[in-house]
């Protein structure tokens, strides 16, 4: 997947050099990850999808504090925090 992203970045750029940095994954028991997001951050499932390899992904959002977390489920028992942040908003167009 990392190689694919590098190829796409190189194809789309004309004068820029693409830098691929590994994303640190924070993985744990799925119930623990979801529990922390819901209980400590007040985030709830907002959007769900499946990857090309049929893995489940869920975007958790706290609509009041505008925090968000993107979680990748390795399987039924293991979840990884891919990314999280602040200032969540719905974009009408890019």
C-alpha positions in Angstrom: 0.0 0.0 0.0 2.9 2.4 0.9 4.4 1.7 -2.5 1.1 2.4 -4.3 0.8 5.7 -2.5 4.3 6.7 -3.5 3.6 5.9 -7.2 0.4 7.9 -7.1 2.1 10.9 -5.5 4.9 10.8 -8.0 2.5 10.6 -10.9 0.5 13.5 -9.7 3.4 15.8 -9.0 5.3 17.6 -11.6 8.1 19.4 -9.7 7.5 18.3 -6.1 9.3 15.4 -4.4 7.0 13.0 -2.6 8.0 12.1 0.9 6.3 9.0 2.4 6.3 8.8 6.1 5.1 5.7 7.9 2.0 6.2 10.0 2.5 5.0 13.6 -0.3 2.6 14.5 -1.6 2.5 18.0 -3.3 -0.9 18.2 -5.1 -2.6 21.1 -8.2 -4.6 22.0 -11.1 -3.3 20.0 -13.4 -2.9 23.0 -10.7 -0.9 24.8 -10.1 1.5 21.8 -13.8 2.1 21.3 -14.4 2.5 25.0 -11.7 5.2 25.4 -13.0 7.1 22.4 -16.6 7.0 23.6 -16.1 7.3 27.4 -13.1 9.7 27.6 -13.5 11.7 24.4 -17.3 11.5 23.9 -16.8 10.4 20.3 -19.4 8.3 18.6 -19.4 6.3 15.3 -20.1 8.8 12.5 -19.1 7.0 9.3 -18.2 3.4 8.6 -16.7 1.7 5.6 -14.7 -1.2 4.3 -11.3 -1.3 2.7 -10.5 -3.2 -0.5 -9.3 -6.0 1.8 -12.7 -6.0 3.6 -11.4 -4.5 6.8 -13.8 -2.3 8.7 -13.0 1.4 9.3 -14.9 3.8 11.4 -14.7 7.6 11.9 -15.6 8.5 15.4 -16.7 12.2 16.1 -17.6 14.3 19.0 -19.8 16.9 17.3 -19.7 19.3 20.3 -15.9 19.4 20.9 -15.2 18.8 17.2 -12.7 16.0 17.9 -12.4 13.0 15.6 -10.6 9.6 15.4 -10.2 7.3 12.5 -10.0 3.6 13.5 -9.0 0.6 11.4 -10.2 -2.8 12.7 -7.6 -5.5 12.0 -10.2 -8.1 12.9 -13.1 -8.5 15.4 -10.7 -8.2 18.4 -8.1 -5.7 17.4 -8.5 -2.0 16.5 -5.8 0.5 15.5 -6.0 4.3 15.8 -4.9 5.6 12.4 -5.3 9.3 13.0 -7.1 11.7 15.3 -7.6 15.5 15.4 -9.6 18.6 16.1 -11.9 21.0 14.3 -14.1 18.4 12.6 -16.4 19.9 10.1 -18.5 18.7 7.2 -17.1 20.0 3.9 -19.7 20.9 1.2 -17.2 20.9 -1.6 -13.4 21.0 -2.1 
